[in-house]
């Protein structure tokens, strides 16, 4: 990851993050690991998703926020696959239909979603409980898989 200010690259902040196993390289794992690395080792920058509860490190995708006055104007992420890229692609078959809350109004019994906040996969339970899986807008905090107060009424966790 390379950080820049108006004069160019900030060499002291830029870093490489090695991914040494196929599990670490999974698309739902490495964004969280890199964000946690940034939050611990780069004092002028924080990574995560801004939520009502504040900044939360998520699975799948995170935003990068520079401290006001840091001078940081740009961040670039580059990927260099050194070995076994082809095998990794074959091993990373999706075990879910959507990333929550993608297409949330179409959820029905048996639909599997990856919850970015937990990194787990949840399956919508059969009718009548499946009615709680479907949401009209992109957020239903009560039944949000894995995190809502009543999520277990609508969803079954299928991965750890």
C-alpha atoms as a printed R data frame, in Angstrom:
    type eleno elety resid chain resno       x       y       z
1   ATOM     1    CA   UNK     A     1   0.000   0.000   0.000
2   ATOM     2    CA   UNK     A     2   1.422   3.337  -1.017
3   ATOM     3    CA   UNK     A     3   0.519   6.701   0.522
4   ATOM     4    CA   UNK     A     4   1.023  10.062  -1.214
5   ATOM     5    CA   UNK     A     5   0.965  13.745  -0.354
6   ATOM     6    CA   UNK     A     6   1.181  16.718  -2.727
7   ATOM     7    CA   UNK     A     7   4.953  16.189  -3.125
8   ATOM     8    CA   UNK     A     8   4.796  12.478  -3.940
9   ATOM     9    CA   UNK     A     9   5.146   9.102  -2.211
10  ATOM    10    CA   UNK     A    10   5.346   8.972   1.597
11  ATOM    11    CA   UNK     A    11   7.926   6.201   1.814
12  ATOM    12    CA   UNK     A    12   7.819   5.983   5.628
13  ATOM    13    CA   UNK     A    13   4.086   5.176   5.617
14  ATOM    14    CA   UNK     A    14   3.972   2.842   2.618
15  ATOM    15    CA   UNK     A    15   4.100  -0.887   3.317
16  ATOM    16    CA   UNK     A    16   3.762  -4.371   1.869
17  ATOM    17    CA   UNK     A    17   1.376  -6.824   3.483
18  ATOM    18    CA   UNK     A    18   2.331 -10.425   2.699
19  ATOM    19    CA   UNK     A    19  -0.463 -12.960   2.348
20  ATOM    20    CA   UNK     A    20   1.111 -16.324   3.016
21  ATOM    21    CA   UNK     A    21  -1.850 -18.717   2.892
22  ATOM    22    CA   UNK     A    22  -4.814 -19.243   0.607
23  ATOM    23    CA   UNK     A    23  -7.137 -18.613   3.574
24  ATOM    24    CA   UNK     A    24  -5.574 -15.174   4.143
25  ATOM    25    CA   UNK     A    25  -6.015 -14.434   0.423
26  ATOM    26    CA   UNK     A    26  -9.746 -15.101   0.391
27  ATOM    27    CA   UNK     A    27 -11.712 -11.997  -0.632
28  ATOM    28    CA   UNK     A    28 -13.599 -11.931   2.681
29  ATOM    29    CA   UNK     A    29 -10.397 -12.156   4.796
30  ATOM    30    CA   UNK     A    30  -7.599  -9.981   3.440
31  ATOM    31    CA   UNK     A    31  -9.426  -6.599   3.503
32  ATOM    32    CA   UNK     A    32 -10.026  -7.013   7.236
33  ATOM    33    CA   UNK     A    33  -6.412  -8.062   7.890
34  ATOM    34    CA   UNK     A    34  -4.983  -5.125   5.936
35  ATOM    35    CA   UNK     A    35  -7.357  -2.680   7.676
36  ATOM    36    CA   UNK     A    36  -6.341  -4.013  11.100
37  ATOM    37    CA   UNK     A    37  -2.656  -3.644  10.106
38  ATOM    38    CA   UNK     A    38  -3.261  -0.023   9.073
39  ATOM    39    CA   UNK     A    39  -5.104   0.793  12.307
40  ATOM    40    CA   UNK     A    40  -2.263  -0.597  14.431
41  ATOM    41    CA   UNK     A    41   0.818   0.520  12.473
42  ATOM    42    CA   UNK     A    42  -0.055   3.715  10.553
43  ATOM    43    CA   UNK     A    43  -0.846   6.482  13.073
44  ATOM    44    CA   UNK     A    44  -2.041   9.072  10.512
45  ATOM    45    CA   UNK     A    45  -4.567   6.744   8.877
46  ATOM    46    CA   UNK     A    46  -7.543   4.620   9.923
47  ATOM    47    CA   UNK     A    47  -9.343   1.963   7.891
48  ATOM    48    CA   UNK     A    48 -12.858   0.587   8.200
49  ATOM    49    CA   UNK     A    49 -16.487   1.349   7.423
50  ATOM    50    CA   UNK     A    50 -18.216   4.311   9.010
51  ATOM    51    CA   UNK     A    51 -21.364   3.098  10.772
52  ATOM    52    CA   UNK     A    52 -23.782   4.546  13.296
53  ATOM    53    CA   UNK     A    53 -21.529   3.000  15.960
54  ATOM    54    CA   UNK     A    54 -18.428   4.685  14.500
55  ATOM    55    CA   UNK     A    55 -15.563   3.211  12.497
56  ATOM    56    CA   UNK     A    56 -15.799  -0.594  12.244
57  ATOM    57    CA   UNK     A    57 -13.283  -2.848  10.508
58  ATOM    58    CA   UNK     A    58 -15.314  -4.972   8.109
59  ATOM    59    CA   UNK     A    59 -14.830  -8.025   5.949
60  ATOM    60    CA   UNK     A    60 -14.775  -7.590   2.154
61  ATOM    61    CA   UNK     A    61 -14.230  -3.807   1.894
62  ATOM    62    CA   UNK     A    62 -13.038  -0.901   3.999
63  ATOM    63    CA   UNK     A    63 -12.490   2.798   3.391
64  ATOM    64    CA   UNK     A    64  -9.217   4.512   4.262
65  ATOM    65    CA   UNK     A    65  -9.402   7.767   6.214
66  ATOM    66    CA   UNK     A    66  -6.424  10.103   6.647
67  ATOM    67    CA   UNK     A    67  -6.117  12.298   9.721
68  ATOM    68    CA   UNK     A    68  -7.001  15.888   8.889
69  ATOM    69    CA   UNK     A    69  -3.781  17.849   8.525
70  ATOM    70    CA   UNK     A    70  -1.726  14.735   7.693
71  ATOM    71    CA   UNK     A    71  -1.178  15.944   4.132
72  ATOM    72    CA   UNK     A    72  -2.141  12.545   2.715
73  ATOM    73    CA   UNK     A    73  -3.955  13.057  -0.580
74  ATOM    74    CA   UNK     A    74  -3.999   9.581  -2.121
75  ATOM    75    CA   UNK     A    75  -3.630   5.888  -1.314
76  ATOM    76    CA   UNK     A    76  -2.891   3.154  -3.839
77  ATOM    77    CA   UNK     A    77  -3.332  -0.558  -3.257
78  ATOM    78    CA   UNK     A    78  -1.383  -2.888  -5.539
79  ATOM    79    CA   UNK     A    79  -1.577  -6.682  -5.661
80  ATOM    80    CA   UNK     A    80   1.374  -8.853  -6.582
81  ATOM    81    CA   UNK     A    81   0.612 -12.549  -6.759
82  ATOM    82    CA   UNK     A    82   3.900 -14.376  -6.444
83  ATOM    83    CA   UNK     A    83   2.864 -18.036  -6.471
84  ATOM    84    CA   UNK     A    84  -0.145 -20.305  -6.916
85  ATOM    85    CA   UNK     A    85  -2.564 -17.656  -8.196
86  ATOM    86    CA   UNK     A    86  -4.281 -20.164 -10.466
87  ATOM    87    CA   UNK     A    87  -4.856 -22.627  -7.615
88  ATOM    88    CA   UNK     A    88  -6.245 -19.897  -5.362
89  ATOM    89    CA   UNK     A    89  -8.836 -18.878  -7.939
90  ATOM    90    CA   UNK     A    90 -10.011 -22.480  -8.299
91  ATOM    91    CA   UNK     A    91 -10.229 -22.910  -4.517
92  ATOM    92    CA   UNK     A    92 -12.251 -19.749  -3.916
93  ATOM    93    CA   UNK     A    93 -15.651 -20.861  -5.207
94  ATOM    94    CA   UNK     A    94 -18.409 -18.799  -3.655
95  ATOM    95    CA   UNK     A    95 -20.451 -20.521  -1.004
96  ATOM    96    CA   UNK     A    96 -23.019 -17.710  -0.928
97  ATOM    97    CA   UNK     A    97 -25.481 -15.987  -3.249
98  ATOM    98    CA   UNK     A    98 -25.069 -12.355  -2.160
99  ATOM    99    CA   UNK     A    99 -23.014 -10.107   0.072
100 ATOM   100    CA   UNK     A   100 -25.448  -8.613   2.601
101 ATOM   101    CA   UNK     A   101 -27.392  -6.335   1.935
102 ATOM   102    CA   UNK     A   102 -26.968  -6.787  -1.847
103 ATOM   103    CA   UNK     A   103 -30.351  -7.602  -3.516
104 ATOM   104    CA   UNK     A   104 -31.961  -7.723  -0.055
105 ATOM   105    CA   UNK     A   105 -35.502  -7.371  -1.387
106 ATOM   106    CA   UNK     A   106 -35.057 -10.688  -3.276
107 ATOM   107    CA   UNK     A   107 -34.031 -12.868  -0.316
108 ATOM   108    CA   UNK     A   108 -36.055 -16.064   0.096
109 ATOM   109    CA   UNK     A   109 -35.741 -19.417   1.852
110 ATOM   110    CA   UNK     A   110 -32.369 -21.054   1.178
111 ATOM   111    CA   UNK     A   111 -30.574 -17.890   0.001
112 ATOM   112    CA   UNK     A   112 -27.062 -17.652   1.443
113 ATOM   113    CA   UNK     A   113 -25.446 -14.305   2.212
114 ATOM   114    CA   UNK     A   114 -21.984 -13.298   3.328
115 ATOM   115    CA   UNK     A   115 -22.229 -10.835   6.200
116 ATOM   116    CA   UNK     A   116 -19.239  -8.438   5.837
117 ATOM   117    CA   UNK     A   117 -19.482  -7.397   9.501
118 ATOM   118    CA   UNK     A   118 -18.819 -10.947  10.771
119 ATOM   119    CA   UNK     A   119 -17.231 -12.734   7.818
120 ATOM   120    CA   UNK     A   120 -19.746 -15.570   8.215
121 ATOM   121    CA   UNK     A   121 -22.267 -16.981   5.763
122 ATOM   122    CA   UNK     A   122 -25.937 -17.173   6.748
123 ATOM   123    CA   UNK     A   123 -28.814 -19.040   5.091
124 ATOM   124    CA   UNK     A   124 -32.369 -17.695   5.094
125 ATOM   125    CA   UNK     A   125 -34.684 -20.059   6.965
126 ATOM   126    CA   UNK     A   126 -37.812 -21.602   5.329
127 ATOM   127    CA   UNK     A   127 -41.194 -19.859   5.271
128 ATOM   128    CA   UNK     A   128 -42.653 -18.248   7.382
129 ATOM   129    CA   UNK     A   129 -39.295 -17.122   8.811
130 ATOM   130    CA   UNK     A   130 -37.981 -16.240   5.349
131 ATOM   131    CA   UNK     A   131 -40.269 -13.200   5.373
132 ATOM   132    CA   UNK     A   132 -37.896 -11.647   7.947
133 ATOM   133    CA   UNK     A   133 -34.896 -12.118   5.603
134 ATOM   134    CA   UNK     A   134 -36.373  -9.879   2.922
135 ATOM   135    CA   UNK     A   135 -36.063  -6.153   3.512
136 ATOM   136    CA   UNK     A   136 -37.544  -3.327   1.464
137 ATOM   137    CA   UNK     A   137 -34.645  -0.952   1.993
138 ATOM   138    CA   UNK     A   138 -30.985  -1.903   2.296
139 ATOM   139    CA   UNK     A   139 -31.037  -2.108   6.081
140 ATOM   140    CA   UNK     A   140 -33.099  -4.063   8.593
141 ATOM   141    CA   UNK     A   141 -31.212  -3.864  11.886
142 ATOM   142    CA   UNK     A   142 -33.491  -6.210  13.830
143 ATOM   143    CA   UNK     A   143 -32.996  -9.198  11.482
144 ATOM   144    CA   UNK     A   144 -29.586  -8.323  10.010
145 ATOM   145    CA   UNK     A   145 -27.776 -11.679   9.786
146 ATOM   146    CA   UNK     A   146 -25.355 -12.281  12.634
147 ATOM   147    CA   UNK     A   147 -25.703  -8.847  14.223
148 ATOM   148    CA   UNK     A   148 -29.378  -7.893  14.609
149 ATOM   149    CA   UNK     A   149 -31.140  -8.570  17.919
150 ATOM   150    CA   UNK     A   150 -33.466 -11.140  16.303
151 ATOM   151    CA   UNK     A   151 -31.262 -12.386  13.433
152 ATOM   152    CA   UNK     A   152 -31.533 -16.054  14.502
153 ATOM   153    CA   UNK     A   153 -35.290 -15.956  13.898
154 ATOM   154    CA   UNK     A   154 -34.681 -15.490  10.150
155 ATOM   155    CA   UNK     A   155 -31.176 -16.788   9.518
156 ATOM   156    CA   UNK     A   156 -29.061 -19.867  10.194
157 ATOM   157    CA   UNK     A   157 -25.273 -19.496  10.326
158 ATOM   158    CA   UNK     A   158 -23.682 -21.960   7.890
159 ATOM   159    CA   UNK     A   159 -19.971 -21.021   8.069
160 ATOM   160    CA   UNK     A   160 -17.590 -20.143  10.862
